[in-house]
Amino acid sequence: MLSKYPYVTYSLEGQQKEQAENLSSLSKNYLFALLIVFMLLAIPFKSYYQPFIVMSAIPYGIIGAVFGHLLLGMDFSILSMLGIAALSGVVVNDSLVMMDYINRNRLKDNDVILVAMNAGPARFRPILLTSLTTFISVLPLIFEKSIQAKFLIPMAVSLGFGVLFSTLVTLILVPCTYITIENLKSRLIKK
C-alpha cells in the first residue's frame, strides 16, 4: 500500500501510542535504576567488578518471570515489566548477601575457592528464606480471581517466579563467577 501511495503516513494512536510511550519511559528509567544500583554497590565493595557479579543474577530472574508467565498461560504486559523492576531489587539483595559473606571471609582466609565454596551452604538458609517468603507472599495475588486484582497478577507472577528461579542460580552463579574473576585477575597480575 505504501509503495503505491508513498505520500500516505500512519501512526499509532490511543492506547497503542500510550503503551509505546510507557514502555519507552520504563526502559529508560529501568536502565537508570540499574546504573544507580551499580554505583551504590561499587561504593561499599570498593570494586567495579563485584557489582557486576551481584547484578549478574538479574537476567536469570527475568528468565524466571518469563517462565512463570508461560507456565500460567499469561501474556506479558507493562505490569509484568514493573514486576521485573521490583524483582531486580530482590535478586540484587540475595546476591549481595552472598557477596558480602565472601568478602568478609576472604579477609580471614586467602583461599578464594574455599571461601566461595563455603558461601553457598553458609548463606543458603537466609537467601532461601528471603526468596520463599517473597514468593509465598505474592501467591494469593497470583491466584486471585476478583476482577479488581486482575491487572496486578502479571506483576506478581514476574516477581514470584523470577525470585524463585534466580535464587537457585544465585546460590551457584555468584560464587562461581567470583572464583572465575579472581582467577583471571591473578593470571593477569602474574603476566
N, C-alpha and C positions, 0 to 999 in steps of 0.2 A: 504494500500500500504506500509506504514512504517513498519507494523508488518511482512510483507512478505520480505521486503528488509530493515533491520534495519540500514544498513551502508549508506543508502541514506539520504542526508540532503537537506534542501531547505532554501531559504532566499528571502525576498522581495527586489527587486532591482528597480532602476529607480525612477519613480515618487512616487511609494508606499513607498520606503525607505526614500526618501527625505521628504515626508509628515509626516512620523512617527517621523523622527528626528526633524522636525519643531514643531510638536505637543508636543514632549517631552521638547524641549527648551522653548516653550511658557508656558507650565505648570510650569516649574521651575521658570522662570522669573516672572510669574504672582504671584506665592506664595511669592517670594522675594519682589515684589512690595507691596503686601498686608502687609507683615511684616514691611516694611518701613513706610507705611501709618499708621499702628498701632502705631509705635514708634513716628511718627510726631504728632499724635493725643494725645498720652499719655502725652507728654511734656506740652502742654498748659492746658490740662484738669487736670493735676496733679492727674491722676487716671488711674488705669488699667482696670476698668470695663466700663467706659464711651466710650472708643474707640470701645469696643465690641458692645455697644448699637448702636453707629453710623454705624458700619460696618455690623450690622445685617440685613440691608436692601439690601445688595448686592445679596444674594441668590434670593430675590424676583425680582430683576432686571433681573437676569438670567432666571427666570421663564417667565418673560415678553418677553425676547428675544426669547425664545423657542416658546412661544405662537405666537409671530409675524411671525416667520418662518412657523409655522403650518397654520396660517391664510392666508398667501400669497402663501402657497404651495411650499416653497423653501426648498432646502436641507441645512443642517448645514455644514459649511465649515470652513477652517482655518481662513478665513477672518471674519466669524461670531464670532469666538473666539477673534479676535483682536477687534471687535466691543464691545464684552463683557468687555474686558480690559478697553477700553475707557469709557464704561458705568459705570464701578465701580467708577471711579473718579467723575462722575456727581452725582451718587447716594450718595456717601460719602458727597459730597458738600451739598446736600439737607438735609441729616440727621445732618450734622454739624451745619447748620443754626438753626435747631430745638433745638439741644442740647445746643448750645450757649445761646439761648434765655432762656431755662430752667435754666441753671446755673446762668445767670445774675439775673433773677427774684427770684431765690432761696435765693440769698443773702438778698433780700428785704423782702421776705415772707417765713416763715419756713414751711408752709403747702405744702407738696410735691404734694398731689393730686390736689390741686387748681392750683398750678404753672404749672404742667404738662397738666392739662385740658385746661388751657388758652393758652398754647404754640401752639396747633394746629390752633385755629382760628386766633391767632396773627401773625403767620408766614405762614398762608395759601397762601396769595397772592404772597409773594416773591418765595416761593417754587413752586407754580403752574406756575408762570410766567417763572421761570428758566426752568422748565420741558417742558412747552408748546413751548417756543422759541426753545429749543433743538430739540423737535420732528418736529416742523414745518420747521426748517432749513434743516432737512435731508429728508423731504418728496419729494422734487424734485429729489433727487438722488434715492430714493426708487422706484419711478415710471418712471425713465428714461429708455428709450427704446434703446439708442445707444449701439453699441457693445463695445465701449471704456469704458463705465461705468458699464457694466455687472458684472465685478469682484468686484466692490466696493459695490454693492447693499446689499449683506449679512451683511456687516459691518454696513451699515446704518440702516438696519432692526433691528439688535441687539441693536444698540444704541437707536433708536427711540422708539421702542415698550418696551424695557427694562426700559427706563426713564419714560414712561407713567405709566406702571404698578407699578414700585417702588415708584412713587410719592404718589399714593393712599395709599400704605402700610406705607410709611414713616410718613404720617400725623397721622396715628393711632398707628403704631408699636413702634416708638421711645418713645412717652410719656407713653404708657402702659408698655413697658419694663423698663423704668426709674422708674416708680411707683413700679413695682414688685421688682426690685433690691433694691430700698430704703427701702421697707417694709421688705425684707429679712434681710437687714443689721441691721435695728432697732430691729428685733426679735433676731438676733444673739447677738447683744450688750446687750440686756436685760437678756439673759440667761447667 
